[in-house]
Amino acid sequence: MIKFLELKEITDKYKLEIHEAVLRVVDSGWYLLGKETESFEKNYGDYIGTNYCIGCANGLDALIWIWRAYIEMGVMGPGDEVIVPANTYIATILAITENGLKPILIEPSIDTYQLDDKRIEEAITSKTKAICIVHLYGQCAYTEKIGDLCKNYGIKLIEDNAQAHGCVYNGRKTGSIGDAAGHSFYPGKNLGALGDAGAVTTNDNKLAETVRTLANYGSSKKYVFKYTGRNSRLDEIQAAILNVKLKHLDETIILRKGVARYYIQNIINPKIILPNIIDWDQHVFHIFTIRCTERDRLQAYITENGIQTIIHYPIPPHKQECYKEWNEISLPVTELIHETELSLPMSPCLNKEEIKKVVEVINNFK
């Protein structure tokens, strides 16, 4: 079986470095809020290109703390609106509703699967306080039009960079383009920990200070609590592991792009819709997604031929039971993507024979 993603194989590439890093933490006797976390926050902030990086427990928390910080700072309040792509992973939306803000679901472009900037302005109201872009599948969602809308209307631009570590837009890394960004280091990400981990990046000193305080029980001074926060901290072992993997991130992106180029150049089955790559710098291929009107039959066929695939995502957020109030909303572009999307194996560890087999199987689909 060609796995969709073999995490052990990826980890084994850096096994000795990871073992050394973990042993260093174990031997230090310091397991939270120590030098490893401080080092990773500096290194990742430098890599992304922001003045501040705050580690936290996971990617969902990273987004939650951004919105909560803006509320504590008086920038936003309950009932304020956030424009967000309708086809995102649900975590993007959970973070908004968790804070009593109102998501305004906007359709994506069928060409890029990213937020359609032509549909945004008509959705902006006096209650709109932010646009949240999601660099879905590893492709940059930012456009100059989105940036101009934020400036013209005086609203915040927030990035969900959970899937796009290392993605570049005009020389700038995603995660440094907006006012703040949430990052996930879930093990399957391009930059993945060996457990849950996340971070917030920003150039806003006040926001960074507020996020860090909220994620530490609401405390910036021991036993003194400014906010009703939570415990959401990046631990030393995960920080040390991320420091190891960060050094190799760019080389893994090159390998992922090599897999993607082979797929795009060699999959010729007319039943398959391939990704539309506008700029290769603007995609890091966390996920390589194709579409097919016979998606379920295609997936069964590929599985029978010994290849694992995944659907990202089978049910869009507005059709989920947890958001029953949206279930009757019609979002045809989003629904079309969710009904036809299929993700092929994508890993820096895929070998030529495996990639060729994936292509051959897909091309032979009748």
QUIWO-V455548 format. One record per backbone hydrogen bond with DSSP energy under -0.5 kcal/mol. CO is the residue of the C=O (numbers start at 1). NH is the residue of the N-H. E is the energy in kcal/mol with one decimal. If there is no record, write none. Layout:
co/nh/e
CO/NH/E
CO/NH/E
//
This chain:
co/nh/e
1/3/-0.8
2/308/-2.9
4/346/-1.7
5/7/-0.9
6/10/-1.5
7/11/-2.7
8/12/-2.6
9/13/-0.9
10/13/-0.8
10/14/-0.5
11/14/-1.5
12/15/-1.3
14/18/-2.7
15/19/-2.8
16/20/-2.3
17/21/-2.2
18/22/-2.8
19/23/-2.6
20/24/-2.1
21/25/-1.7
22/26/-2.7
23/27/-2.8
24/28/-1.2
25/29/-1.1
25/30/-0.6
26/29/-0.6
31/236/-2.0
34/38/-2.1
35/39/-2.6
36/40/-2.6
37/41/-2.8
38/42/-1.8
39/43/-2.8
40/44/-3.4
41/45/-2.0
42/46/-2.5
43/47/-2.1
44/48/-2.9
45/49/-2.8
45/50/-2.4
48/173/-0.6
52/202/-1.8
53/55/-0.5
54/200/-2.1
56/198/-2.1
58/62/-1.7
59/63/-1.7
60/64/-2.6
61/65/-3.0
62/66/-1.4
63/67/-1.9
64/68/-2.6
65/69/-2.6
66/70/-2.0
67/71/-1.8
68/72/-2.7
69/73/-2.1
70/75/-2.4
70/76/-1.3
71/74/-1.4
77/80/-2.3
80/102/-3.2
81/129/-2.9
81/130/-1.0
82/104/-3.0
83/132/-3.4
84/106/-2.4
85/88/-1.1
86/317/-0.5
89/92/-1.5
89/93/-0.5
90/93/-0.6
90/94/-2.7
91/95/-2.0
92/96/-0.7
93/97/-2.5
94/98/-2.5
95/99/-0.6
96/99/-0.9
96/101/-1.9
97/100/-1.9
100/79/-3.0
101/103/-0.6
102/82/-2.6
103/105/-0.7
104/84/-2.4
106/86/-2.9
107/116/-1.7
109/113/-2.7
111/276/-0.6
114/109/-2.9
115/117/-0.9
116/119/-1.9
117/120/-0.5
117/121/-0.5
120/123/-2.1
120/124/-0.6
121/124/-1.3
125/128/-1.3
127/81/-2.9
129/156/-2.4
130/83/-2.5
131/133/-0.7
131/158/-2.6
132/85/-0.7
133/160/-3.0
134/136/-2.6
135/138/-1.6
136/139/-1.6
137/286/-0.9
137/287/-2.0
138/284/-2.2
143/147/-2.0
144/148/-2.6
145/149/-2.2
146/150/-2.1
147/151/-2.0
148/152/-3.1
149/153/-2.2
150/154/-0.8
150/155/-2.0
156/131/-2.6
156/158/-0.6
157/179/-3.1
157/180/-1.0
158/133/-2.4
159/161/-0.9
159/182/-2.5
160/135/-1.9
161/164/-1.0
164/167/-2.3
167/174/-2.4
169/172/-2.1
172/169/-3.6
173/176/-1.6
179/203/-0.6
180/159/-2.3
181/201/-2.1
182/161/-2.6
183/199/-1.9
185/193/-3.4
186/189/-2.7
190/192/-0.6
197/185/-3.0
198/56/-2.7
199/183/-2.7
200/54/-2.8
201/181/-2.1
202/52/-2.0
203/205/-0.8
204/208/-2.6
205/209/-2.4
206/210/-2.2
207/211/-2.9
208/212/-2.4
209/213/-1.9
210/214/-2.7
211/215/-2.3
213/216/-1.2
213/218/-2.0
213/219/-0.9
214/217/-0.5
214/230/-2.4
215/232/-2.9
216/219/-1.7
217/229/-1.1
218/226/-2.4
218/227/-1.6
221/224/-2.6
224/221/-0.8
224/226/-0.6
227/229/-1.6
230/217/-3.3
230/232/-0.9
233/235/-0.5
234/33/-0.6
235/239/-2.2
236/240/-2.3
237/241/-2.2
238/242/-2.6
239/243/-2.0
240/244/-1.4
241/245/-2.3
242/246/-2.5
243/247/-1.0
245/248/-0.9
246/249/-1.1
248/252/-1.9
249/253/-2.0
250/254/-1.9
251/255/-1.7
252/256/-2.3
253/257/-2.5
254/258/-1.7
255/259/-1.8
256/260/-2.4
257/261/-2.7
258/262/-1.8
259/263/-2.4
260/264/-2.7
261/265/-2.6
262/266/-1.6
263/267/-2.6
266/268/-0.8
269/272/-2.1
272/274/-0.6
273/291/-2.0
275/277/-0.9
276/278/-0.8
279/282/-1.4
280/283/-1.0
281/168/-2.2
282/140/-2.9
287/289/-0.7
288/344/-2.4
290/342/-2.5
291/273/-2.8
292/295/-1.2
294/298/-2.6
295/299/-2.9
296/300/-2.1
297/301/-2.1
298/302/-2.7
299/303/-2.5
300/304/-2.3
301/305/-1.0
302/307/-1.5
303/306/-2.1
306/2/-3.1
310/312/-0.6
310/343/-3.1
311/313/-0.5
311/314/-0.6
316/319/-2.0
317/320/-1.7
320/323/-1.4
321/324/-1.0
323/326/-2.2
324/327/-1.4
326/329/-2.3
329/331/-0.6
331/335/-2.7
332/336/-2.2
333/337/-2.3
334/338/-2.4
335/339/-1.7
336/340/-1.1
337/340/-0.7
337/341/-2.0
340/292/-1.9
342/290/-3.1
342/344/-0.5
343/310/-1.6
344/288/-0.6
347/350/-1.1
351/355/-2.3
352/356/-2.7
353/357/-2.1
354/358/-2.1
355/359/-2.1
356/360/-2.7
357/361/-2.7
358/362/-2.1
359/363/-2.6
360/364/-1.4
362/365/-1.3
//
